[in-house]
Amino acid sequence: GELLLHEIRTSAVYKALSVANRGRADQFFELMCLKEGTTLRNRNPLHPNPLDSAVIANLLNFPKHIFGFPFACYCTNGNESLSIVLFSYRTEWATKSRRPANEARILYVVSEHEGSPAPEIEACASRLSMPFELVAADDLLRGKAGDLGRAAVVMCDFECPSLEQV
């Protein structure tokens, strides 16, 4: 613990912190690295060390800020990832449109010869109480897809021929 704490305190990133933030970091890392018999419970199943969890939690902020999402999380499978992305888009839509989040919907664009989307996508939408609507690519491109203002998310398959227009 002491070596790790020393490594942190001598790093360029640590030295770049303001005095106030350096003090907060000292308290946090002393608790994580030096406290005897700590009762902190690590909830990260992939990394058993509390410091690893702290690092992972900070790394989660990177995609959160890149995509501008109001939330961050780590996920164990694609369905959890999809859920947090849809939840974030729903929240962003509700904030920007000043409408209740339960009015947000998902439009899934299908091309003429495409099959149905994976059922897990609709299941994620259902768990989030977001109506999931299929719309033909031609209808979307001709403006016949209904009220697009209620669409928090427009999705399509990567192999959709109209991907760039969608």
ROTI-262975 format. One record per atom (N, C-alpha, C): atom name; z, x, y. Coordinates in pm, whole numbers, plus 50000, padded with zeros to 5 digits. Layout:
BEGIN
ZALUM name    pz    px    py
ZALUM   CA     Z     X     Y
...
//
This chain:
BEGIN
ZALUM name    pz    px    py
ZALUM    N 50000 50079 49880
ZALUM   CA 50000 50000 50000
ZALUM    C 50000 50084 50126
ZALUM    N 50084 50191 50127
ZALUM   CA 50093 50273 50248
ZALUM    C 49963 50347 50277
ZALUM    N 49897 50397 50171
ZALUM   CA 49770 50466 50191
ZALUM    C 49664 50370 50246
ZALUM    N 49661 50252 50193
ZALUM   CA 49566 50152 50239
ZALUM    C 49592 50116 50385
ZALUM    N 49719 50099 50419
ZALUM   CA 49755 50066 50556
ZALUM    C 49717 50181 50650
ZALUM    N 49739 50304 50607
ZALUM   CA 49700 50421 50687
ZALUM    C 49548 50422 50708
ZALUM    N 49473 50394 50602
ZALUM   CA 49328 50391 50610
ZALUM    C 49281 50286 50711
ZALUM    N 49346 50173 50709
ZALUM   CA 49310 50065 50803
ZALUM    C 49339 50109 50945
ZALUM    N 49458 50165 50967
ZALUM   CA 49499 50201 51103
ZALUM    C 49422 50318 51162
ZALUM    N 49357 50397 51080
ZALUM   CA 49279 50509 51131
ZALUM    C 49130 50478 51139
ZALUM    N 49092 50357 51106
ZALUM   CA 48950 50319 51107
ZALUM    C 48903 50292 51250
ZALUM    N 48773 50309 51270
ZALUM   CA 48713 50283 51402
ZALUM    C 48723 50136 51439
ZALUM    N 48712 50049 51341
ZALUM   CA 48722 49905 51368
ZALUM    C 48860 49870 51421
ZALUM    N 48964 49926 51360
ZALUM   CA 49101 49900 51403
ZALUM    C 49123 49952 51545
ZALUM    N 49073 50071 51571
ZALUM   CA 49092 50132 51703
ZALUM    C 49017 50056 51811
ZALUM    N 48915 49982 51774
ZALUM   CA 48838 49904 51872
ZALUM    C 48909 49775 51913
ZALUM    N 49013 49735 51841
ZALUM   CA 49086 49613 51873
ZALUM    C 49164 49628 52002
ZALUM    N 49186 49518 52071
ZALUM   CA 49273 49519 52189
ZALUM    C 49416 49544 52143
ZALUM    N 49501 49580 52236
ZALUM   CA 49641 49607 52202
ZALUM    C 49706 49485 52137
ZALUM    N 49680 49367 52193
ZALUM   CA 49738 49244 52138
ZALUM    C 49688 49219 51996
ZALUM    N 49558 49232 51976
ZALUM   CA 49502 49208 51843
ZALUM    C 49544 49316 51743
ZALUM    N 49562 49438 51791
ZALUM   CA 49610 49545 51704
ZALUM    C 49753 49512 51656
ZALUM    N 49833 49458 51745
ZALUM   CA 49970 49418 51707
ZALUM    C 49969 49308 51602
ZALUM    N 49881 49210 51620
ZALUM   CA 49869 49102 51521
ZALUM    C 49820 49156 51388
ZALUM    N 49724 49248 51393
ZALUM   CA 49671 49308 51270
ZALUM    C 49779 49387 51199
ZALUM    N 49861 49462 51276
ZALUM   CA 49970 49538 51216
ZALUM    C 50065 49446 51139
ZALUM    N 50103 49336 51202
ZALUM   CA 50194 49243 51136
ZALUM    C 50133 49187 51008
ZALUM    N 50007 49149 51017
ZALUM   CA 49940 49091 50901
ZALUM    C 49929 49192 50787
ZALUM    N 49880 49312 50817
ZALUM   CA 49859 49410 50711
ZALUM    C 49991 49465 50656
ZALUM    N 50095 49475 50740
ZALUM   CA 50225 49516 50687
ZALUM    C 50277 49413 50587
ZALUM    N 50259 49288 50619
ZALUM   CA 50300 49182 50527
ZALUM    C 50221 49190 50397
ZALUM    N 50090 49210 50409
ZALUM   CA 50005 49212 50291
ZALUM    C 50022 49339 50208
ZALUM    N 50044 49453 50274
ZALUM   CA 50044 49581 50202
ZALUM    C 50184 49631 50166
ZALUM    N 50285 49600 50246
ZALUM   CA 50414 49666 50229
ZALUM    C 50530 49577 50188
ZALUM    N 50520 49449 50206
ZALUM   CA 50635 49363 50178
ZALUM    C 50669 49364 50029
ZALUM    N 50791 49402 50000
ZALUM   CA 50838 49406 49861
ZALUM    C 50858 49264 49808
ZALUM    N 50819 49244 49684
ZALUM   CA 50843 49115 49619
ZALUM    C 50779 48998 49692
ZALUM    N 50666 49022 49752
ZALUM   CA 50601 48916 49829
ZALUM    C 50578 48793 49742
ZALUM    N 50594 48679 49802
ZALUM   CA 50571 48554 49729
ZALUM    C 50435 48496 49765
ZALUM    N 50354 48577 49833
ZALUM   CA 50221 48528 49868
ZALUM    C 50141 48504 49741
ZALUM    N 50080 48391 49734
ZALUM   CA 50000 48357 49616
ZALUM    C 49854 48370 49651
ZALUM    N 49785 48451 49578
ZALUM   CA 49643 48471 49601
ZALUM    C 49567 48357 49536
ZALUM    N 49485 48288 49612
ZALUM   CA 49410 48174 49560
ZALUM    C 49265 48211 49528
ZALUM    N 49231 48337 49538
ZALUM   CA 49095 48380 49510
ZALUM    C 49087 48425 49364
ZALUM    N 49018 48349 49279
ZALUM   CA 49016 48385 49137
ZALUM    C 48934 48509 49106
ZALUM    N 48852 48551 49200
ZALUM   CA 48767 48667 49174
ZALUM    C 48832 48799 49213
ZALUM    N 48929 48795 49302
ZALUM   CA 48992 48917 49352
ZALUM    C 49143 48899 49350
ZALUM    N 49211 48965 49258
ZALUM   CA 49354 48941 49239
ZALUM    C 49446 49000 49346
ZALUM    N 49397 49088 49430
ZALUM   CA 49482 49153 49528
ZALUM    C 49483 49073 49658
ZALUM    N 49601 49052 49720
ZALUM   CA 49604 48976 49846
ZALUM    C 49519 49039 49957
ZALUM    N 49512 49172 49961
ZALUM   CA 49430 49235 50062
ZALUM    C 49282 49205 50038
ZALUM    N 49241 49203 49911
ZALUM   CA 49104 49165 49879
ZALUM    C 49074 49025 49931
ZALUM    N 49170 48937 49915
ZALUM   CA 49150 48799 49963
ZALUM    C 49134 48796 50115
ZALUM    N 49211 48880 50184
ZALUM   CA 49200 48885 50329
ZALUM    C 49062 48936 50370
ZALUM    N 49014 49037 50300
ZALUM   CA 48881 49092 50330
ZALUM    C 48774 48988 50301
ZALUM    N 48784 48922 50184
ZALUM   CA 48687 48819 50149
ZALUM    C 48687 48708 50253
ZALUM    N 48805 48666 50296
ZALUM   CA 48814 48558 50396
ZALUM    C 48743 48598 50525
ZALUM    N 48757 48723 50566
ZALUM   CA 48689 48768 50687
ZALUM    C 48538 48778 50666
ZALUM    N 48496 48816 50547
ZALUM   CA 48353 48821 50519
ZALUM    C 48291 48682 50523
ZALUM    N 48370 48580 50491
ZALUM   CA 48318 48444 50495
ZALUM    C 48280 48401 50636
ZALUM    N 48347 48461 50734
ZALUM   CA 48316 48426 50872
ZALUM    C 48176 48472 50912
ZALUM    N 48123 48574 50844
ZALUM   CA 47991 48627 50878
ZALUM    C 47882 48521 50864
ZALUM    N 47861 48461 50743
ZALUM   CA 47758 48356 50736
ZALUM    C 47795 48233 50817
ZALUM    N 47924 48205 50829
ZALUM   CA 47967 48089 50908
ZALUM    C 47914 48103 51051
ZALUM    N 47929 48221 51108
ZALUM   CA 47885 48241 51246
ZALUM    C 47734 48256 51257
ZALUM    N 47670 48316 51158
ZALUM   CA 47524 48330 51162
ZALUM    C 47458 48193 51162
ZALUM    N 47506 48102 51075
ZALUM   CA 47446 47970 51067
ZALUM    C 47507 47873 51166
ZALUM    N 47614 47914 51234
ZALUM   CA 47676 47828 51332
ZALUM    C 47753 47712 51271
ZALUM    N 47798 47729 51147
ZALUM   CA 47871 47622 51081
ZALUM    C 48015 47617 51131
ZALUM    N 48075 47498 51131
ZALUM   CA 48214 47489 51173
ZALUM    C 48312 47529 51063
ZALUM    N 48263 47554 50941
ZALUM   CA 48350 47586 50828
ZALUM    C 48294 47702 50749
ZALUM    N 48381 47768 50674
ZALUM   CA 48338 47874 50582
ZALUM    C 48412 47854 50451
ZALUM    N 48351 47899 50343
ZALUM   CA 48418 47894 50214
ZALUM    C 48347 47987 50118
ZALUM    N 48413 48021 50011
ZALUM   CA 48341 48089 49904
ZALUM    C 48321 47986 49794
ZALUM    N 48218 48004 49717
ZALUM   CA 48181 47903 49621
ZALUM    C 48161 47964 49484
ZALUM    N 48190 47887 49382
ZALUM   CA 48174 47937 49246
ZALUM    C 48040 47898 49187
ZALUM    N 47970 47804 49249
ZALUM   CA 47836 47769 49200
ZALUM    C 47753 47710 49314
ZALUM    N 47627 47686 49285
ZALUM   CA 47536 47637 49387
ZALUM    C 47572 47500 49441
ZALUM    N 47634 47416 49356
ZALUM   CA 47671 47282 49403
ZALUM    C 47780 47289 49510
ZALUM    N 47875 47381 49493
ZALUM   CA 47978 47397 49595
ZALUM    C 47917 47451 49724
ZALUM    N 47824 47544 49709
ZALUM   CA 47755 47598 49827
ZALUM    C 47679 47487 49899
ZALUM    N 47605 47409 49823
ZALUM   CA 47530 47298 49882
ZALUM    C 47624 47199 49951
ZALUM    N 47736 47170 49889
ZALUM   CA 47831 47076 49949
ZALUM    C 47881 47124 50085
ZALUM    N 47916 47253 50095
ZALUM   CA 47968 47302 50223
ZALUM    C 47858 47305 50328
ZALUM    N 47735 47336 50287
ZALUM   CA 47623 47335 50382
ZALUM    C 47598 47193 50431
ZALUM    N 47592 47096 50340
ZALUM   CA 47569 46957 50379
ZALUM    C 47683 46905 50466
ZALUM    N 47807 46938 50429
ZALUM   CA 47923 46897 50507
ZALUM    C 47915 46954 50648
ZALUM    N 47876 47080 50659
ZALUM   CA 47864 47143 50790
ZALUM    C 47755 47077 50874
ZALUM    N 47640 47053 50813
ZALUM   CA 47532 46986 50886
ZALUM    C 47574 46846 50930
ZALUM    N 47645 46775 50843
ZALUM   CA 47692 46641 50880
ZALUM    C 47786 46649 51000
ZALUM    N 47877 46744 50998
ZALUM   CA 47971 46760 51108
ZALUM    C 47899 46798 51237
ZALUM    N 47805 46891 51227
ZALUM   CA 47728 46930 51345
ZALUM    C 47648 46811 51400
ZALUM    N 47587 46734 51311
ZALUM   CA 47508 46618 51354
ZALUM    C 47598 46518 51427
ZALUM    N 47714 46490 51368
ZALUM   CA 47805 46391 51429
ZALUM    C 47853 46438 51567
ZALUM    N 47879 46567 51580
ZALUM   CA 47924 46621 51708
ZALUM    C 47813 46611 51813
ZALUM    N 47693 46651 51775
ZALUM   CA 47582 46651 51871
ZALUM    C 47533 46512 51905
ZALUM    N 47531 46424 51807
ZALUM   CA 47479 46289 51832
ZALUM    C 47586 46194 51884
ZALUM    N 47712 46236 51876
ZALUM   CA 47826 46152 51917
ZALUM    C 47829 46020 51841
ZALUM    N 47794 46030 51713
ZALUM   CA 47796 45914 51625
ZALUM    C 47888 45944 51509
ZALUM    N 47937 45841 51440
ZALUM   CA 48026 45864 51326
ZALUM    C 47954 45943 51216
ZALUM    N 48026 46033 51153
ZALUM   CA 47969 46118 51048
ZALUM    C 47915 46035 50932
ZALUM    N 47972 45916 50908
ZALUM   CA 47925 45836 50795
ZALUM    C 47787 45774 50820
ZALUM    N 47732 45792 50939
ZALUM   CA 47596 45744 50967
ZALUM    C 47491 45850 50937
ZALUM    N 47534 45974 50914
ZALUM   CA 47440 46082 50886
ZALUM    C 47376 46062 50750
ZALUM    N 47248 46097 50739
ZALUM   CA 47180 46081 50611
ZALUM    C 47102 46207 50578
ZALUM    N 47063 46216 50454
ZALUM   CA 46983 46328 50406
ZALUM    C 46845 46275 50369
ZALUM    N 46742 46336 50423
ZALUM   CA 46605 46303 50385
ZALUM    C 46556 46413 50293
ZALUM    N 46512 46375 50176
ZALUM   CA 46453 46471 50082
ZALUM    C 46304 46442 50076
ZALUM    N 46225 46539 50120
ZALUM   CA 46080 46521 50129
ZALUM    C 46015 46561 49997
ZALUM    N 45936 46470 49941
ZALUM   CA 45864 46498 49817
ZALUM    C 45715 46495 49843
ZALUM    N 45645 46588 49780
ZALUM   CA 45499 46590 49793
ZALUM    C 45439 46496 49690
ZALUM    N 45312 46479 49699
ZALUM   CA 45242 46380 49616
ZALUM    C 45261 46402 49466
ZALUM    N 45256 46525 49420
ZALUM   CA 45263 46553 49276
ZALUM    C 45397 46611 49233
ZALUM    N 45496 46598 49314
ZALUM   CA 45627 46654 49285
ZALUM    C 45713 46554 49210
ZALUM    N 45795 46605 49119
ZALUM   CA 45888 46518 49048
ZALUM    C 46010 46489 49133
ZALUM    N 46106 46423 49073
ZALUM   CA 46231 46391 49143
ZALUM    C 46313 46517 49166
ZALUM    N 46392 46518 49274
ZALUM   CA 46479 46635 49297
ZALUM    C 46589 46642 49192
ZALUM    N 46652 46756 49182
ZALUM   CA 46762 46775 49087
ZALUM    C 46871 46671 49116
ZALUM    N 46925 46607 49012
ZALUM   CA 47027 46503 49034
ZALUM    C 47154 46557 49100
ZALUM    N 47180 46686 49088
ZALUM   CA 47299 46744 49152
ZALUM    C 47294 46734 49304
ZALUM    N 47174 46736 49359
ZALUM   CA 47162 46725 49505
ZALUM    C 47210 46588 49552
ZALUM    N 47164 46484 49484
ZALUM   CA 47207 46349 49520
ZALUM    C 47356 46331 49493
ZALUM    N 47407 46394 49388
ZALUM   CA 47551 46385 49357
ZALUM    C 47634 46449 49468
ZALUM    N 47590 46563 49521
ZALUM   CA 47660 46626 49633
ZALUM    C 47659 46534 49755
ZALUM    N 47543 46474 49782
ZALUM   CA 47532 46381 49895
ZALUM    C 47626 46263 49877
ZALUM    N 47632 46212 49756
ZALUM   CA 47720 46098 49727
ZALUM    C 47867 46133 49750
ZALUM    N 47908 46251 49705
ZALUM   CA 48048 46293 49725
ZALUM    C 48083 46303 49873
ZALUM    N 47982 46331 49955
ZALUM   CA 48005 46344 50099
ZALUM    C 47980 46214 50174
ZALUM    N 47951 46107 50100
ZALUM   CA 47920 45976 50159
ZALUM    C 47802 45983 50255
ZALUM    N 47701 46060 50214
ZALUM   CA 47579 46070 50294
ZALUM    C 47466 46003 50218
ZALUM    N 47406 45899 50275
ZALUM   CA 47292 45837 50207
ZALUM    C 47183 45941 50181
ZALUM    N 47126 45935 50061
ZALUM   CA 47023 46029 50017
ZALUM    C 46894 45950 50002
ZALUM    N 46795 45982 50085
ZALUM   CA 46671 45906 50085
ZALUM    C 46553 45996 50056
ZALUM    N 46468 45950 49963
ZALUM   CA 46344 46021 49936
ZALUM    C 46238 45971 50033
ZALUM    N 46159 46062 50085
ZALUM   CA 46051 46025 50175
ZALUM    C 45929 46109 50137
ZALUM    N 45814 46045 50136
ZALUM   CA 45690 46116 50104
ZALUM    C 45654 46210 50219
ZALUM    N 45607 46328 50184
ZALUM   CA 45570 46427 50285
ZALUM    C 45469 46369 50384
ZALUM    N 45371 46294 50334
ZALUM   CA 45270 46235 50422
ZALUM    C 45333 46138 50522
ZALUM    N 45431 46057 50475
ZALUM   CA 45498 45963 50564
ZALUM    C 45576 46037 50673
ZALUM    N 45642 46144 50634
ZALUM   CA 45719 46221 50732
ZALUM    C 45626 46281 50836
ZALUM    N 45515 46339 50792
ZALUM   CA 45422 46405 50883
ZALUM    C 45349 46306 50974
ZALUM    N 45335 46180 50929
ZALUM   CA 45270 46076 51010
ZALUM    C 45371 45999 51095
ZALUM    N 45498 46035 51086
ZALUM   CA 45601 45967 51164
ZALUM    C 45641 45833 51110
ZALUM    N 45623 45812 50979
ZALUM   CA 45656 45684 50918
ZALUM    C 45779 45694 50828
ZALUM    N 45870 45783 50862
ZALUM   CA 45987 45805 50776
ZALUM    C 46111 45734 50827
ZALUM    N 46095 45641 50919
ZALUM   CA 46211 45567 50970
ZALUM    C 46278 45643 51084
ZALUM    N 46405 45616 51104
ZALUM   CA 46483 45673 51214
ZALUM    C 46523 45817 51181
ZALUM    N 46445 45913 51226
ZALUM   CA 46476 46054 51201
ZALUM    C 46600 46100 51277
ZALUM    N 46640 46025 51378
ZALUM   CA 46760 46059 51454
ZALUM    C 46887 46051 51371
ZALUM    N 46882 45976 51262
ZALUM   CA 46998 45966 51172
ZALUM    C 46997 46073 51064
ZALUM    N 46893 46154 51059
ZALUM   CA 46883 46257 50956
ZALUM    C 46960 46382 50999
ZALUM    N 47071 46408 50930
ZALUM   CA 47147 46530 50956
ZALUM    C 47081 46647 50887
ZALUM    N 47012 46618 50776
ZALUM   CA 46949 46722 50695
ZALUM    C 46814 46671 50647
ZALUM    N 46714 46756 50656
ZALUM   CA 46584 46729 50594
ZALUM    C 46562 46840 50494
ZALUM    N 46544 46803 50367
ZALUM   CA 46531 46901 50260
ZALUM    C 46399 46882 50187
ZALUM    N 46355 46989 50123
ZALUM   CA 46241 46979 50033
ZALUM    C 46247 47095 49934
ZALUM    N 46169 47087 49831
ZALUM   CA 46161 47192 49731
ZALUM    C 46089 47312 49793
ZALUM    N 46125 47434 49750
ZALUM   CA 46057 47553 49800
ZALUM    C 45910 47554 49764
ZALUM    N 45873 47480 49662
ZALUM   CA 45733 47477 49621
ZALUM    C 45657 47360 49682
ZALUM    N 45718 47288 49771
ZALUM   CA 45651 47177 49839
ZALUM    C 45533 47231 49920
ZALUM    N 45412 47177 49897
ZALUM   CA 45294 47227 49969
ZALUM    C 45305 47209 50121
ZALUM    N 45385 47116 50165
ZALUM   CA 45400 47089 50309
ZALUM    C 45524 47156 50367
ZALUM    N 45577 47256 50298
ZALUM   CA 45704 47318 50338
ZALUM    C 45702 47362 50484
ZALUM    N 45597 47427 50527
ZALUM   CA 45593 47477 50665
ZALUM    C 45590 47364 50768
ZALUM    N 45524 47253 50737
ZALUM   CA 45520 47141 50830
ZALUM    C 45652 47065 50831
ZALUM    N 45719 47059 50717
ZALUM   CA 45845 46987 50707
ZALUM    C 45947 47061 50791
//
